[in-house]
């Protein structure tokens, strides 16, 4: 039988700088994960990514704030998985993800709408197609993530009795989430949104139409290699000065980084703008693109540290600023210190997405930077270790709930390794099934924990023979929310997450 | 050349002979070779003129000195063989196919009288096999010999007292490939034995001598195979140090020596793999390119075949340029280690196939000039799961138009 599973990660970028880093026009098939960008902010455009069905992730983003446009992502478990990222998503087609189509976790603020200023519309984001398969969810929001969707003219197609958007929004946005002027394939009712702590603002008279995405001019943005990105603009003729975020964004495009930094800082100081968090990301972007203004790390560090320590800022801004400060420190070769900070961040968040983000970054630094003595990252990146590192990272990324190891494609009848599969269905109500595999017989413990790590239920606690197992978990007596299940057997320990939605 | 200093066009066998002599002396300065080898090479080193093949005006054709000399060096190899045994294909008295009778009258003392000549053709079929990776260019005989392994020494001793004495014989009697006998596995050599009679043998003439030996004594044959080594050894380490350019010949397979596991190309050495050349690396082997202006260029249709866990590493600004080329495993269902770039710049991998690379393509600390990975195919024909493109702490990389997919080995 043809083994279609060909690649772990087709394109995997780690701690690269956004300086002319482009992933364009690729056709990626038979890969578990299509494109993985960890802190690299690559320009991802016009790629065709076709997944292996019910596993893996098309585009995985951690600490990303670049542009993702015109991609066609089909047949993954999730089209996009985002941690602490603020991608600009424009004119992508996210098709038939078997689980959550767009999964935004841990302080992610994706832009799925144009940047508007009066009658000016800059189509940095929006106009995406989000096609939701049976039992799937269009957009999932977890742990203080908040999408900018208003006037985005995104098209959501829903085939079954599931949700366009589910999850929860940050406390700071609890009053409402704006989703006006997008296209919804079924008559819009509040029941199509399953956001636990807010009111969804939609406008039935405007929503539900395919809408109009006008543009009458463009600007060009150099992406290096003699290539240019075109950004569509609709200018209705207003001569008043554009809003600051737009002005600052244009300065960034023009390479006028120091002025852009000042403008973005002004937006951050306003504290309550929808663009506060995006601006924080962009400030880092400007520093990085300008090579830290001749190594002016201290200015960047003191700015981000200032936000982190200022209790007037909300938790999202402070967490983002803290994380960006760590990235500045990485540029300044303070690896040992950053590693310690990610370690403690992980230890304080072992069971949530922020912890997962910290674990990803801690693992990279564990594997690639030595470096208690020299802090010399380059010399540590030995090739022998590199394959091990990639293997570790792939396993780590796949241990996340949205990613899945592909038992369906494994044609071997023998169980060779321990395995804890993602539960199915997920999210679920009230019953789900958990699959696991044992290569040898032994004591097995499978327990369910809540977000705070409290043991809620012991599902298995006995000696089992080698083989494949399926157990049911009945959540009837539990509240809606995120739960973890963890398996222990011999030296094997693995934890996965499941979402109970009632 | 005319005596007045002007060149004059001259032609003819005697003028050609001077040219041939020149070429032969150049050939002999290259290598100590036997007369028969020189002749064998000259015959195939001509540009055919006039009628196809041999003709009376141009003979074999016009000698191409460059061609002749090239046959004396890599990738061409002269392999000389002796082989024992023979087959008498004809020449028995009365055999119409191989018996030619002529009468000659010899006058004067001491052998006055009538002499008759009978010719016997002696064959030897040689089964040959070429060294791995070689192809046959030509084959020729270098003489036949007697059982003592030397050349045939002349008259059978019993008849040595006769008129045609030993001192007249060439030390290595002629043998040649029977026209039309060459196949991919064998060819036939032949030589002739002359029997002399003092009268018509059909009417009582007595056998008085045999030249150059008896048929049964023709037990040793010598021949030369001219082959082209399509698998050149990947030279020695010292060839790859120092500012030089090494070109891997077209249509030639270069094989790395598996006695070492790490091979370094450095000090501005540039390797150019010509169109359709192939480099083969053994298992667990690492080919390193180190230093600025050290480079590997793969021309279109060139290919590197790597053994399991074998890697190519570019370090400290060493550069790879490949276009319409292929990196693949030696065994189509197994993987190889991967391609690694550390502190490199301006690499170009375009329109190429990267097949079965376990570790994919990796960039570490690639800062500075632009690198392009464009319009390549990343193909997995193995049952393993491979890595794709990985970059760490790098910038200015264009990953564009690449196609990643699995392919059944059955296709």
Interface residues (C-beta under 8 A of the other chain):
Chain A: X2 X3 X4 X5 X6 X7 X8 X9 X10 X11 X12 X13 X14 X15 X16 X17 X18 X19 X20 X21 X22 X23 X24 X25 X26 X27 X28 X29 X30 X31 X32 X40 X224 X225 X227 X368 X377 X378 X381 X383 X386 X387 X390
Chain B: X311 X313 X338 X340 X342 X343 X358 X359 X360 X362 X364 X365 X370 X372 X378 X380 X383 X385 X386 X387 X388 X389 X390 X391 X392 X393 X394 X395 X396 X397 X398 X399 X400 X401 X402 X403 X404 X405 X406 X408
